[in-house]
Amino acid sequence: MSSQRRGRRSLLRGMGAGAFLLGPMVKQWRAFAAERPAGQFLAFCTPNGHVRSEFGATGAEGSFALKRSLTPLAPFKNRLSVLTLDNPAGNDSHESLNRVLTCARDKRTTGQSAKYTAGGPSVDWSIANRKGSRPINASTLVSYSDWHAQLSWKAAGVPAGNVGSASSVYSEVFASTVISPSAGPPSSAAVADRLIAQRRSVLDFVMQDIASLRPRLAVGERSKLDSHLDSLRQMEKGLAAGPDRLSTATVAVCARAEAKAAVDATIAGGEAERLRRSLDVTSDVIATAFACGLRNSATLLAQPASKGINPFIAAADKDSNHHGVSHGGGGGRSMWAQIDTWYAERFAYLLRRLTDLNIADRTIVAWVSEISEPHNQDGSVIPVFGGDALGMQLGRTMPAAGTFANLWTTVHAALGVPVDSFGTDGGGNPAGPTGTGTIASLWRAP
């Protein structure tokens, strides 16, 4: 029997209540020991496209320089590839949000109504369904339930919806898992708060046992254990501090019309800081869920399509929100590029968390938007991070690399759930040459 297996068994025998806490991590250890490493996928989505001249990369395929808006990603360049892709299934406006991860329109609809539904499932649900799981579908300060927020789709014509705060995502993924693994999501914010408090008590209770058992683990397993516990501590501190740790009353408000009004009117006061905190803490929660082996796919919708907070201007008119700026209002292209850079900083925070948790090599992250600069999905620049242990070929730029469907076919293959094709072409037909096969320069089987 290997020392790795003895370490796991000794740990579980001694943990008692801590087995609830570390059970997910033991599952992740098993994945490490498997012939093919476990993998995860996350789509990070920001609205309104990007300033093309400032967003992307220049240079040869294996030697490239990041354009100005992406300079916050420079520390991760060796694990980053910058792709330029088309989506033949996309519409010519912001309604294309429903095609980003599905590459398919709903063939049951025609005319105007066809713009607002997808012929899913989206890539996150396709992966999760094949792995017997379900995705995390998170958003930040987003109250829309219509096409403005319908990034993820369970099936054709069936949008997945979003969990709208970091605290709610945490409660759904972690709180019930630790207290009672068979329980469903908490029924209210008040119940969630009690479960989270109990969870902190459980973590404190088992720390002494962990300290005594740690020397009995192999060196590599000690490192994984320490990373797991550190990430839980950091995540819980983030949830407990600052404006993102919402009271029961605030959770209820943000789930209703006031959040919609705030996004539409552009945000005054501290809402831009709340957006930053919400994005960062939700990134913490998703990264930790991946590290614990609880989920294998996720979406993070930063703001609604054709809407969005401008983090630099607390303006009273819609022309100065993110969408208005992308059409020439509130500072025009210069301000638009600043917003792109601000989101690049948030994306860099997410990549740093994945790196700190030692899961960057088996986590694939794609940064997408519902449009490219000319209001369609042609020539969309998509930074793709991580997954080198899964065969992803990183540290390069790939102009004209293929289609969105090729990218999602590649992600399936890298996660061990190969498909021949994904999505449909622009006419709603089964995926043709533009949606068939992986991007050979982006992935090779390990």
N, C-alpha and C positions, 0 to 999 in steps of 0.2 A: 504494500500500500504506500502510495506516495506521501511525502511530508505535507504536500498541499492538501490532500484529502484528510489527513490526520488533523491539520490545522482547522479545517472547516468543522469537523465533527467535535473537536474539543471546544471550539468556540460556541457552538450551538448547545452543547451539554451544559455549559456553565452560564448561559445568558439568561435563562428564565424569561422575564418580561422583555429583555433586550432582543430575544429572538424575533419579536415583532418588528423591531427597529432594523435589525441587520439581515433579516430574511431576504429582502430584495437584493442586498449586496451579495449574499451567498449565491443567489441566482446569477448575478453578474459574474462572479468568480467562475461558475461553471461554464459560462459563455467564453471566458478567457481561455479555459482549458480545452474548449472544443476545437476541432480541426479548423473551422472557419470562425473568425472572431465575430462577436455580435456587432450590429451596426444600428445607427440611428440617422434620421433625416429631419431637418427643420427648414421650413420656408419662412424667411423673414421678409415681410412685405411692407413697403412704404408707398404712399400715394403719389400721383401726379407726374410720374416719370422723373427725368433728370435733365440737367443742362448737358447736352451731348458733348460739347466741346471741352467740358471740364470733368466729365465722369467716364471712367474707363481706363484704358492703358494704351501705351504706344510701344513700338519696338517689335522685334522678332518674337516668334512663338516661345522660345526658351529663354529669351532675355528681354525683359520689358520694364517699362517705368510706369508707375501709377500716375494718372492725371490728378490735378490739384484737389478735386473733391474727395478723392479716395486716399489721400496721404495719411489719414489716421490708421489705415490698414497696413502701412509699411512694416510694422513689426511682425506681421503674419504673412509676408509676401511669399515665403518659401512653401507655405501651405495654402496658397491662393491661386486660383486660375480665373482669368477674366474672359468671359465668353461673349460673343455677339451672335444673337439668335433671332429668328423670325418665328411667328406663330400664325400659320395660315388659317387657323380656326378663329382667330381673334376678330373682334369688331373694330370699328374705326373710332372708338371713343372710350371713356372711362368704364362703360359697361363691360369692357373686356376683362374686368376683374374675375368674372366667373369662368374665363377661359385660361387663366394663367396656369393653374394647376390641373386642369382637366383636359385642355386642348380639344374640347368637344362642345358643340352646341347640342341642345335638346332637339332631337329630330322630330319630336311630337309637336313642336311649335313652329309657327311661321310668322313672317312680317316683324312688326315691332316687338311682339312678345318674345320672339326668338332671341333678342338681345339680352334678356334678363334671366335666362335659365341656361344651365349647363347640362351636357350629356355625360356627366361624371361616371364613376367616382373620380375625385381628385387624387393626386399621387399620394398624399398622406394617408387617405383612407384605403387606397389600393394596397399600399404596403402593410398597413395595420391589419387589414382583413386577412391577408395571406399569412400573417404572423400570429393570428389569434388574439389581437390586441385592439386598442382604439387610440386615435390620436389625441393629443392635447390641442385644442383649437382656442387660442387665446387672442384677446385684443386689449387695447389700452384706451380708456376714456372714449369708448365707442358704444353708442346706444342704438345705432341703426340695425334693423333686422332685414332690410330690403337689399337690393343689389349693391348698394354702397359698401356693404360689409360681407358679401357672400363670396369669400375666397375659397373656402373648403366645402366639398360636396360629398355626401355619403353615397349617393347614387344619382342617376340621371333625374333631374328635376327635384332633388332632395337636398337643399342646403344644410350644412351641418350646424350653423350657428356658432357663436363665440362665447367663451367665458370672459367677462368684461372687467376683471380686476385681478391683480396679482394675488391678493388674499383669497379670492374665490378659486383661482387656479390651484393655489397651495392646498386649500381645503379639499378640493376634489381629488387631488392626486395623493396627498400625504396624510391628512389628519385621520380619515377613516381607516387608512391602511395600517397605521400603527396601533390605534386603539382597538379596532375590530376589523381584521382583514376582509370579512365577508360583508361588512356594511357598505351601503351605498354612499353617495355624496351627502354631506350634512344638509338638513332640511331648511336651515336658515342661517343667517350670518351670526346670530347669537349662539346657536349650537356649534357652528364652526369655531367661534372664539373659544368656547369651552374645550372643544377637542384639541385645539392648538395649544391651549394652556396645559392640558393633560399630557400632550405630546412632549412639551418641554420638561415636564416632570419625569416622564419615562426616560428621556435622554439623560437627565441629571442622575436618575436612579441607577442607570446601568454603567455610568462612567467608571465607577470603582471596579466593577467586574471587568470592564474593557481593559483597564490599566493592568489588572492582574493576569489577564489572558494574553495580552499583547506579546509578551516575551516568548510565548509558546508558538507564535506564528512564524512562518518563513519570512525572510526580509521583504520579499516582494509583496506579500500579503499585508504586512504591517503598513507599507506605504499606501496601499489601496484603502486599508481601514482608516488610516489617518486622513487621507484625502476625503473620504466619505464623511467622516465626522466633522471635519473642518467645514465642509460645504454646508452641512446641515446647520451648524452654528451660525455661519455667515448669513445664510438665507433667513433664519429665524430672527436674527438681529435686524436685517433689512425690513422684514415685515412688521417688526415692532416699533420702528422708528420713522419719523418724518410723516409727511402728508399722505404717503402711499398706504400707511397702515390705517385703513378706513374704519370708522366706527360703524355699528349696525345701521344707524341712520344715514350715514353718508353712502354706504353700499346701496341702500334702497334708492337714494336720490340718483346715484350715478347709473342705476339700471333703468331710469325713467327719462322723462322729457328734458330735464334740466341739462343732462349731459349732451343731448342733441342740440339744444339751444346754444350751449357753450361752444360746440364745434362750429356750428353755422355762423355765429357772430364773431368768430375768432376770440381767443382767450385773453381775458384780462386778469390782473392780479397774479396769483401763484400757479395758474393752470399749466403754464409751460414747464415749470419745475415739477409739477405733478406728473406731466407726461414723461419727463426724463426719468424720474424715480420709478414710475410704473413700468417703463420699458426695461430698465435695469433690473428691477426686482423680479419681473416676470421672466426675464432671461435667466436669472438665478434659479428660479423654480424649475424651469424647463431643463436647464443643464443638470440640475441635481436629480430630477426625475430620470433623465437619461443615465446618469452615473449610477443610480440605484437599480437600474434595470426595470423600472416600473412602466415605461412607455418607450416605443421605438420610432415614433413619428410625431411631428407637431407643426403647427402654424402659429406665427405671431404677426398679427395685423396691427401695425403701428397706429394707423389712422384710416378713416374711410376713404374709399375712392372718390375723387373729385371734391374732397373736403380737406380738413387737416389744420392743426394748430401751426401757426408760425411762431417758433420758439424765440424770435428776436423782436417781434412787434406785438404789443398788446393793443390791437386796433379795434375800432368799433364798427368797421364795415367789412363786408365779405371780400372786397377786392384785395385786402391785405392779408388774408389767410393764405395757407400754402397753395391752395388751388388758384386763388386770385393772383398771387405772385407769379405762378406758372403761366398766366395769361397776360403778364405785363404790369400788374398792379403792385403797389406797396414796395417798390424798389426794383422791380423787374428782374432781369436775368442775374444781376449781381446778388440780389437777395436770394433768389432761387438757388444759386450755387452755394451760398452760405448754409441754406437749409439742407442741401445734399450733404455738405460736410458735417453738419450737426448729426444727421442720421448715420453717417459713416463712423462717427465717434460712438454712437450707441451700438452699432454693429461690431465695432472693435471691442467694446465692453463684453459683448456676448462671446466673441472668439476668445477673449482672455479667460473667461470663466471656463469654457470648454477645455482650454489648455491647462489651466490650473488644476482641473479635475482629472487630468490625464486621459481624456476621452476624445481629444481632437482627432486622433488618428483613426477612429472608427465612427466619427460623426460627420455627416455631410450637411453643409448649410448652404442654401442658395438665397441670395438677396434679389427679390423681384419687385416689380411695380406693374400696375395695370396697363400702362401705356409707355411707349417711348416718346421722344420729344415731338414727333409729328402726329400725335394722337392716334397711333395705331400700335401694333406690336411687331413692327418690322424693325430690324436692327436694334433690338433691345440689348442693353449691356447688363449681364448677369454675373456678378462675382460669385464664385463657388469656392467654398473653404472645406478643408479637412478630408478625412476618409482615406489617407494614404495606406493604412493597414488593410483597407478593403479593395485596394487596387487603383484608387484614384490617382491620376497623373497631374501633379500640381506644380506651381511655380512657373506659369506660362500665360501668355495671352493667346486667344483663339478667335480671330476675326472670322466671320462667316462660318461658324462651326457646325451649323445645322439648324434644327428647329427646337422649340420648347419640348415637343414630343420626344425628340432624340435625347434630350437631357433627362427627362423623367424615365425613359427606357433605360438609360445608363444608371440612374440612381437605383432602380429596381434590381438591375444586375449586380451592382456593387453590394447591395444588402442581401443578396442570396435569394431573391425572388424574381428570376429572369422572366421577362415577357418578350414576345416577338415584336410587339408594337404597342403604342399607347395613344389614346385619344382618337380623333377623327380629323379628316382634312377640312378645309374651309366650307365644303359643300355638305358636310355632315355624313360623309361616307366613311366606311372603315378605313383606318389609317393606311395611306398609300406610302410611296417612297419617302415623303417628307416626314413621316412619323414612324418609320420602321428602323429598328436597329439602334445600337449604341453609338456614341461619339468615340471613335477608336482612339483619338489622341487624348481623350479625357480619362479613359478607363481601360485597364488590362486586368484580366483575371489573375489574382495572386497565385 
